[in-house]
């Protein structure tokens, strides 16, 4: 792989010495072609007359028709625009050099650029477009690079469904995003297909694009089932939030209620919006569930949801949940009290010994502003190697915020600790 201009210059030397193109660079990698193009014109300070080093190894013949593939590749990248333009007349003899024709479509010399564009427009079919698309999109970011992207879009629009499927599944992320934008723009995918993609794809850009397009493409209520169900069951929060928002347009606020306790804050916020649009009261829904602290089936999202839309008076419903059997509920109760600005140090202090790391992590964050109110010696006891790692981490973070001489001793003691993260924090604490 040619990663830099210097790598491209080295590849140019190999080509000048007669090395086959496929042995010199990865012809399927756009970066290699771009590096070769730049490297063939690269001039190091040690070379006289500012001539690229490959030109010292071999000179190009005056008759371009005599050039082999490797030499023609160098001619297509040559520092002299007249040579690049003449080389384009021979490019059709070697189809594997079309990536360099793509690069020349954004050439800074007008006649070279126009000739390359004529070649690309004439030669580009769907199969060739699939091979060149990643490079075309890379070149498209340059000045004068939009031509190749426009031609690519025209060709892909004319392709068969099989070609569309191939480009939508392409490993190049930029190309997949381009293809999905094109498919949405041209309405090449049904709403249900867009919804399934939004629910299953791992690319957040494609998720958002397809979810938005799926909802916008709906024309009748009968299609809501096949669109909303995939969105609402997606593992990605942004996709679920789009599905929940779609429930408002579908007139189904009752289906939004279960998402009031979703694990994602974004989804919870969307669900509250839908419920309110139809006269519901999300805060009352949350209070009803938080009022039963012994309920093992209580969703943790309902706890933090109350803090997100409730008032400080609702802290009274959250405090009993600090002893709830479910660790996630205890952690959300701590986070909720912090959000409501209702943290009482003495109430939360016992949770620094909680057996679950998530609870200790939330408690530590909540107590950091009041770290000086905690006994330094008590915190120091929890930094010893006998304690679970998450307890040690929480105690040391609070000691560091404490700023006492005990914290300094704790930091010194942790410099030789077996836990790398604790050693790093100790060094940072001593530095400050």
N, C-alpha and C positions, 0 to 999 in steps of 0.2 A: 504494500500500500504506500502510495506517495503522499506524505502528510504535509510537506512544506515545499516552497519554491525551490529550495536547495535540492530536495529529493527529485523534483521535476527536472532540474538542471542535470543531475546525475543520470536520469533516465534518458534525457536528450543525447548525452554523450554515448550511452550504450546504443541508441538507435543509429547515431552517426557512424558508429563502428560496425554496424550491420546486424545488431541483435534483432530478432523477430519482435514485433509489437506485443504479442501475447506473452512473451517471456519477460517483458520489460515493465508492464503495468497491468493492473486488473482492469480489463476493458469493460467490465460491468459496473465499475465504481465511478460515479461522476467526479469524485474528488481527485482521482488519478488523472483524468483528462484535464481538469482545470489546473492541476499542479504541473502537468507536462506543458500546457499552453503558456503558463507563466514562466516555468523553468527554461523553456527554449529561448526566451529573450533575456534571461537573467544574466547580469554581468557582474562578476566579482571584482573587488577593488584591485586585486593583484594582476588582472588581465590587462594588457596594453590595448589602447585604442577602443576600449569599452566594447569589445566583441565577445559574445557568448562563447564559452569554452568549447562547445561542440563544434563550432565553426572552424576551430583549429584542428579538429580531428579529421574532418572531411568537408569538402565543399560540394554544393549542389550543382549538377550539370545545367548548362544553359537550356537544354531541351527537356522540358518538364515531362514529356511523354516517356522519357527513359527512366523516370524515378520509380523505385520499388516502394512498397507500402511503408517501410520505416522512414525512408527519405521523404516521401510525400507528407507523412505526418509532421516532420520537421518543417517542411515548406509551408504547410498550413498554419504553423505557429510562428513563422519567421518574423523578425523585427521589421522587415521591409514590406510595406503594404502591397507593393507591386508584385512581389513574389507570392504573397498570400493570395492575391487575386488570381494570378496565373495558376496557382496550385488548385484553386477551386474548379478550374476547367477540367482537371484530371481526377477530381474526387470521386466521380461516379464509377471509376475503375475499381475502387476499393470500398465497398459498402461498409466495411468495419470502421472506416474513418469518418462516418457521418457524425459521430459525436463532436468532432472538430468543426464540421460544417455548422452544427448547432451553436457552438461558441462563436463562430465568425458571424452569425446572425446578429450579434450585439457588438460587432467590431466598431472601433472608433473611426475607421476610414469608410466614408460613405459608399464608394463603388464596391468595396469588399463586402460590406454589409448587405447591400442590395443583391449582389450576385449570390451570396450564401442563402438569402431568403428565397430567391427564386428556386434554388436547388431544393431547399427543404420543402417548400410548398408543393413542388412537383413530385417529390419522392415519398413524402410522408403518407403512409397508409396506417391502418389500425395496428397491424402487427409491429411495424417499425416504431410507431408511436409508443407502444407499451415498453419497448426497449429503451427509447430515448427520453421518456417522460421525466424520470428523476433529474436528469441533466438539464432538460428544458426548463424545469421549474427552478433549478438552481441558477441558471443563467437569467431567468426571468426576474430575479431580484436586482439585476444590474440596470444601469442606465441603458436605454435602447433595447432592453431585453423582453419587452412585452410582446413582441411579434411572435416569438416561438410559443408562448403561452396561449395566445389567441388561436394559432393554427392547431395546437394540440387540442384545445377545447372543441374546435370545429370537427376534427377527425373523430374524437371520442363520441361526440353526439351522433355521428353516423354509424357507429359500431353496433354490433349485434348484442343481444342480452348476455351472451357468453363472454364477449369482450368486456362488457360493463362489470360483470361478476369478477373477472380477472383483475381489473384495475381497482375495484373496491376492496379486494383481498390482498393487494400488493403489499410486500413487506416495508416499502418506503412510506414513512408516516406522512411526509409532506404530500406525496402523490395521493394517498388515500383521502386526506382532507380535501385536496383539490377535486378529486373524483366525487366525493359526497356533496360538495358544494354544487358541482355541475349537475349531479343527479337531482338535487333539490330544486335548483333553478329551472331545470327542464322537466321536472315532475316525472322522472323516470322510475321512481319507486312508489309503491302504494303506501298509504298511511300506516298500515299494519307492519309493513317491512321496515319502515323508518322507526316505528316504536320498538320493534324487536332489536334493531341495531342499537338504538339508544340504551336499551336495557342490558345488552350483552357486551358492547364494545368497551375496551379499556381506555380508549383515548377520550379525554374529557371534552376536547373540541368537537369531536364527532358526536359524542353523547348529546351535548347542548344543541348542536346543529340539527340532529335528527329528531330530538324530542320536540324542539320548537316547530320544526316543519311538520311533524306528525299531527300536532294539535292544530296547526294552522290549516292543514289540508282537510280537516273533517268537514263534511257537508251535511250530514244527517245523524241523528241520534243512534241509529242502528250500528254505526261504525264505532261508536265509543267503546264498546266492550273489547273489541280486538285491538284498540289502540291504548286504552287506559289500563287494562290489566297488565300488560308487559311493563308499562311505565311504573305503575304502583308497586310492582313486585321486584323492581330492579334493585341490585345491591348498591348502586351508586346514589348518593344522596341527591345530587343535582337532578338526576333523572326522576327519582321519586318525587321531588318537589315539583317538577313539571307536570307529572301525573296528578298530583294533588291539586295544583292550580287548575288543571283541566276539569276537575270535578265541579268547579264553580260554573263553567260554561255548560256543563252537562246537567246542572241543576240537581246535583246529588251531594248536598252538604253532609248528609248522614254518613256517607262513605269516607268523608274527611276526618270524622271524629277519632277513629283509631290512630290516625297519624298525629294527633295532638301529643302523643307520648313517644313519637319516633325517636330513635337514638341520635338523629341529626337535628341540630338547632335550625338549620335552613328549612327542613321539612316541617318541623313543628311550627315555625313562623308562617309558612304557607297554609298549613292546616288551620291555624288560628284565623288567618285572613278569610278563608273560605267560610268557616263557621260563622264569623261575624257578619259576613255579607248576607247571610240568611237569618240574621237576628239571634244567633246563638251566643252563649257566654262562655268562652274558653276557661276563664278564671274559675267559674263555678264548677266546671267539669273537673278541673285539676283539684279543687278543694275537696270535692266529694271523694276522690280516690286517695288523697293524702290524709284524709280523716280516719282511715282504717289502717293504722301502722302495723297491725299484726298480719296483714294480708300478704302472704308469700308471693302471690301472683302480681303484686303491684309492679307496673313497668317503671324502671328508673327514669325514663323520659318524662313521666308525669310529675316527678318530684322537681326536676330542674325547670320543667315547663311552668310550674306555679311561680317560681322565682322570676321567670322571664316576663310574666304578664301580671303578677300580683303586686301586693304592697308590703310594706314592712310588717304590717299586722299579720301577714301570712307566715311569718317566721315561727309563730306559735305552733303551726301545723307541721313545720319541718323539724323542729327540735326533737320530738319523740322518734323521728326516723333515724336519728344518729345511732340508735341501738337496734335497728332493724336487722333481721337475720341475713338479708341479702347484701353482700358487700357493695354491689353497684348502687343500691338504694342509699346505703350509708354515705358513699362517695358523693352522690348527687345531692344529698341533704346538706353536706358540708359546702359544696359548690353553690347551692341555693342560698344558704345563709350568707355566704360571702357576697353573692350578687345583690342581696337585700340589705347589705351593710349591717348585718345583725350578728356578727361574730362575737361570741363571748369566750375569752381565752380559757377559762376554767372548764367550760363545757367541752371544748374541743381537745384539750390537752391529753385526755386518756386515749384519744384516737391515734395519737402518734405511736402507740404500741399495737395498733390493729394488725392482725395477721395478713391482711391483704394490702398489697403494694398500692393499688389505686386509691384506697381510703387514706393511707398515709400521705400519698402525693398531694391529694386535694387538701388535706388538713394542713400540710406544710405550707402550701401556697396561701391558704386562708390566714395562717398565723404569722407569716413573715412580717407584716406591718407592725405586729405586736410582739415581736421576738424578745424584746427587752423585758417584757412582763413574765417570761418563763424563767424558771430557776436554771442558771447556767450549769450548776453541778448536776442537776437532774438530766439536762440534755447531754452533758459530757458522758454520763453513764451509758447512754444509748449509742455512743460512737465506738464502743469496744467491739472486738471481733466476736464476742459471744452473741451479739444481737443479729437478727436477720438483716440482710443487706439493705432492704428498703427502709428499715427503721434507722439504720446508721446514716443513710443518705439524708433522710429527713432531718434527723437531729443535727447533722453537721451543717446543713443549709441554714437551719435556724441559729446555730451557734455563730456562723459566719455573719449573719445579720445582727446578732447580739452585740458583737463588737467588744466583748470584754476580754480580760486577760485569760480567762478560762478558754475562750474561743481560740486564742493564740496558741495556747498549750495543746489544744485539741488538734489544730492544724499541724503543729510540729510532730505530734504523735502519729498522724496519718501519712506523713511523708514516706514512711517505710511500709505502708499497708499493702497487702496483696492485691487490693482492688484498684485497678488503674484509674477509674473515674474518681474515686475518692482521693487518690494521690494528686490528680490534676486539680481538683477543687482546693485541696490543701495548699498547693503551690500558688494558685490564684489568690486565695485568702491572705497568704503571707505577703504576696506582692502588693496587695492593696493596703 
